Amino acid sequence: MSETANTCNDESVTLTGTMHVKDHSTLGSDGRLHFEATISDASVKGVALITGARYVESSTQTETTNFSSDGAPSETTVTMTSNLTRLGEDGTADDLRSHLVLHMTYNANGVPTASTDDSRIDCR
């Protein structure tokens, strides 16, 4: 069980459901490690704490990381998408859609050399 905020209508929503986690790592012949992870949810349902409105949520988070045995150089990309949908529509824009992409690159000295961030939040 977790709690999230629907910023479209300032409701706090308690969520329950199941998360699926899948990860995979590979060590290359060059000594670099490649790591991938995916976290997704299934059958997640929620209830607003004050209004009692019912919600369903679907979300996915993926991470891909490549790095050498000493940790640098490295690069990581994280993508997160979440949809919080209120059931029983009443015409208000109370469905929260969010999307985030982060990408970070570090050189052999561990110094950041690139960082990008793409973040979008939408109420429907």
N, C-alpha and C positions, 0 to 999 in steps of 0.2 A: 504494500500500500504506500502511495506517495501523494503529495499534494502539489498542485501547480496553480499558477495564477493565469486566468484568462484576461489579458490586458485589453481585450476588445470591450469588455463590460465590467471590469474590476471584480469579477467573481473568483473566489477561491474554490478549486475543484479537487475533491479527493478521488484518486484513481486507483483501481485494482485491476490486475490482469497478469499476463505471462510475458516474460522477456525471453527472446532467443539470442544466444551469444555464440558466434562462430569465429574462431581465429585460426590462423595458419602462419607458420614461419618457415623460412628456407634459408639455409646458410650456403652462399655461393662459393665457388672454387676460389674466388678472389678475396674471401674472408668477410664479405659484406653480408649483412643480415637483412632479409626482406620480411616484413611483418604486415599482415592484413587482419583486420578484425571488423566484424559486422554485428551490430546490436539492433534487433528489431522487436517490436511488440506485437502481440496478438490478443484478440478478445479483451482489449482494455476498455473498461467502462468507468464512468465517473459520475459524481453527484456534486452539485454546487452546495457549499456549506450553508448559505443563507437562504437562497431561493428554492433549493431542491431540484433545480433543472438537471436533466440527465444529459450526459455527454458520452461520446465514443472518441478514442484517440488512436491514431496510427502514427508511428514514428520509426525512422531508420537512421542509424549513425554508422558511418564507415570510416575507418582509419587505415592509411597505408603509410608505412615508414620504411625507409632504407637507410642503413648506417653501417659504418665499419666497426670492427671489433672493439676499438677504443672509444666509440661513440661519436666520432667526428671524422670526416664530414657526414652530414645527415640531411635528410629531407623528410617532411611529414605533411600529409594532406588529410584533413578531417572534414567530412561533409555530414551535416545533420539536417533532417527534414522532419517536421512535426505538423500534424493536422489535428486540432481539437474541435470537434463538431458537436454543436448543441442539437439535441433531438427535439422535435416539435417546434419547428420554425414559427416565429411570430413576426417576421419581416424585418427584424433588426440585424445589423451586421455583427453577429456575435460568434461567428466561427473563426478561430484563430489559426492562421497558416504561417509557419516560420521556416526559414531556410538559411543555413549558415555554411560557408565554406572558408576554411582556414588553410593556408599553405605557408610553411616555414622551411627555410634552407639555412644550414650552418656550414661554414668552411672547416678546413682541417684543424683550425685553432679553436673551434667551438664558437666563433663569432657569427652572429646572425648576418646573412648576406641578402636575404629576401624574405619578405613577409607580405602576404596578401590576405584580405579579409573581405568577404562578400556576405552581407547580412540583409535579409528582407523579412519584414513582418507585415502581414496583410490581414485585414478583418473583412469577412464576407457575410 
